Structures are given as structure tokens and as C-alpha cells.
């Protein structure tokens, strides 16, 4: 008896998201632990992971709460820290647009790691709404589960825990390496890495990430346009 398409989508999504499972439970645990150890209730940590779900921005949010930042400051810092998601959305606009009923959630749940998985998935998977929804929902589930465990642990263990936020960066590096090995295209990643390096040499803070993204996008756009013109020229020759 054949399994329904939804079952195949869920199975495929789970296999693809295993690296995120291992990372998000750990990093979500760290977020929940830090939130509670900074004096915030368990429900607030869970609320943020369910209705904000912004990874590193949630860590930043806790720091801003503790520092007594204003709402305008929190909005501005969060916007700058997540401006790169605009580029993520543009590259997946066709895939998301084909599924209008789930499009709002797909946009909401688009994190760095989810984008890494979806952008490196097979064309037929990116065209499958069930696969897109399953990957997005599973990744958020991993994060919420980790947050719940961390918040509960934080309510039982006294003292503050610091230095766990590096794990999110480590996870993204691992996913980037996996994409290089899978796609066998190192140039885009090399350009992105160099762009970020030079951006941080020019400025500091979260704005450097946005600047690096702009530089990398511009270089890749010029490169792709040049390659396209060369191919057209070769075809007309």
C-alpha cells in the first residue's frame, strides 16, 4: 500500500532537518536557560520562541530587555540584525508564492538554517508545499522544544549562564559547509565570506552583516549577468 504524499514530504523533511534538530534543541535550550536566569518567566521564553522565532535576535532581545532598551531601540536592532532575511525571501519568492495558503507561515518561519535547507533542496522538493511546510514547522518545533527544556532547567538551576550564543553561529557554519559539499559550488560562499570580512573591517555592529550581504549580492548579481552575456555570446557565435 502506497504512503500518502504528505507522509513522504514529512519523512523527507525530517531527514533534511536532522542537522537543525541537533543544533536547535541545544541552542534553544541555551536561550530558555538564559531568559529564565535573567529573571524572566518560563512562559515569556516560550512565547518568544512561538511568536517571534528569530534565533539570534531572541538572544539579542534578552540582552536589550536586561539593558532596559526602549521599544524603538529593540525594533531597530532587530530589523538590522535580520535584514538579510529580505534576500532570503526574494530567492524563495517563487516557491513560496506557489502556495498562498501557507505562504504567511513560511515567511514567518524562515530562519537562516531553514533557508539553508530549502535553498539547497532539490527543485521538486522546493515545489512541494508539504515539504516546505514540514521543514519550517519541524525546525520551529525543535527550537520551541529546546526552549522549553532550557527554561524549565533555568527555573530549577540558580545562577546565570553566559557564552552559549556562539552555538548559533557554529550551526550556521556547519550548514554552510554541508551546502558547499552538496552543491560543489564554492564561489558564492567564498564571495559571501570575503564580503562579510571586508564589511566588518569597514564598520562594527549588526550593520556590518547587512553591508556584507549587500556587497555579496551585488558581486554575485554582476557575476551572474556577466556569465549570462558570455553564454549568449557563445551561443550566437
N, C-alpha and C positions, 0 to 999 in steps of 0.2 A: 504494500500500500504506500503510495507516494505521500510525502510530507507536504503540507501547505507551503506556499511561497513565503509566508510570514515566518515560519519556523526556520527556513533556510536563511532568511535575512538576519534573524536573531542569532543563529548559530555562527554565521559568517562575521557578524558584527562583534560577537563576543570574542572570537578568535583574534580579530584585528585589534581589539581593545585591551587584550591581556597586559601589554606593557603599561597602559594607562591605569589599569586596575592596581597593579603593584605600586605605582607611583602615587596615584591619587589617594588611596587609602592612607598611605604614610604621610603625605603632605597635608591631607585633610585632617588627619589626627593631630598634626602639629598645629594647624590653625585652631581647631577646637580647644586644644590644650592651652595655647597662648591666650585665646579670648577669655576663657574662664579664669586663668591665672592672673589676668589683668583686671579682674573684678567684674566681668560681665557674666550674665546668667547663661545657662546651657541653651535656653530657648533662643537667645539672640544669635549665638553661633550657628544654630540650625537654621534660623530664619535667613541669615545672610547666605548660607550655602544653598538654600532652596530658591530664594527670590533674587539674590544678587549673582551668585555663582560666577565669580570673576577671578578665581585663583590668586595670583599675586596681589591683585587690587584689594582682596579681602584682608591680607596681611597688612597692606598699607593703610586700609581703613581702620584697623585696630590701633595702629600707631597714631593715626590722626585723632581718633577718639580720645586716646590717652593724653595726647598733647593739647586737647581742648580746641581743635581746629573748628572753624566756622563751617556752615553748610556749603557756602560758596567755595571755600578752600578745598573741601572734600570733593565737590563736584569737579572742580578744575583739575585737581591732581589725578583723579580717577579718569577723566577724559584724556589727559595727556598720556597717562600710563597705558591706556587701552586704545589709543588712536590707530594703532596698527591693525585693529580688527576691521577697520574700514576697507583695507586692502584685502583682508581675508574674504570679506563678504563679496567684494567685487569679483574675485576669482571663482566664487561658487554661485554667483547670481543666477546662472543658467540652471544649474542643478536644483537650487532651492526654489527658483521660480516655477519649475515644472510641478511643484507640489504645494499649491497655495494654502491648503488646509493646515498643513503642518509647518509652513514657512515661518510664522512668527516664533514658534518654539525653536526651530533650527537656528534662527538668527540669535535668539536669546542664549542658547546653549553652546554657541560657537566659541570655544576657548582655543588657546594655542595648540594644545595636544589634540583636540578634536579636529581642528583644521589640518594638522599634520597627518592624521589618519585618513581624513576624507580626501585631501588633495593628492595623496599617494595611492589611493584605492583604484581599482580597475574601473574603466569607463562604465561598464554595465552596473557596477555597484553604485557609482555616483548617480546613476539614472534611476536607481531603485529607492523609492521613498521609504520603504520599510527598512532598508539598510541605513539610510541617513538618520532616520528617527531612532533606530535601535542603538547606533553608535553614540549619538548625542545623549540619549536617555541613560544608557549604561554608564557613560563617563560621569554624568551628574550623580547617578546613584552611587558610584564609587566614592565620589567626593563627599556626598552627604553622609554616607556610612562612616567614612574616616572621621568626619567632623563630629558625629555623634559619639564615636568611641573616644576621641580625644577630649571632648567636652565633659563626658562622664568621668574620664580619668582625672581631668583637671579639677573636678569638683571633689575628688577624693584625695588627691595628692597636693599638699601645700607647696608654696614657692612658685617662682616664675621660671619659665623655660625660654631661653633665647638661642638664636643661631640656627633654627630649623628651616628658615625661609630659603636657604640655599638649595634645598632639595627640589624646589620647583624648577630652578634653572638647570639643575643636573638632569632632571627628567626630560626637559626640552632638548638638551644636548644629545641625550641618548636617542630620542625620536628623530632628531636631525640626522644623526649618523646612520640610523636604520633606513631613512629615506635615500641617503646617498648610496648606500649599498644596494637598495632595491631598484632605484631608478637609474643608477650608474651614470648620473649626470652631476659632476662636481662643480661646474662653473657657476650655476646660480647660488650655490651655498658659499662658494669662495667669494663671490661678489658681495653677498649679504654680510659675510664675516668682516671683510675689509671695510665695507661701508660703515658698519657699526663701530669698528675700531677708530676710523677717522672721525666719526661723529663725536665719539667720546673724547677725542683729542681737541675738538673744537669747542665743546661745551660740556656741562655737567648736568646731572639730574635726569629725570624721566624724559625731558625734551630731547636728549641725545638719541634715545631709541626711535622717536618719531623722525628725527632728522636722518638717522641711518636708514630707516625704511624708505624715506623719500629718495635718498641718494641711490639706494639699491634698485628701487622701482624705475627710476629714470634711466639708469645704466642698462638695465635689462630690457626696457622698452626700446631704447636706441639700438641695442644689440639685436633684438628680435626683428626690428624694422629693417636693419641693415642686412640680416640674413635673408629676410623675405625678398628684398630687392635683388640680392645676389642670385637667389634661386629663380626669380622671374627672368633675370638677365640671362642666366644659363639656359633657361627654357626657350627663350626667344632666339638664342644664338644658333 
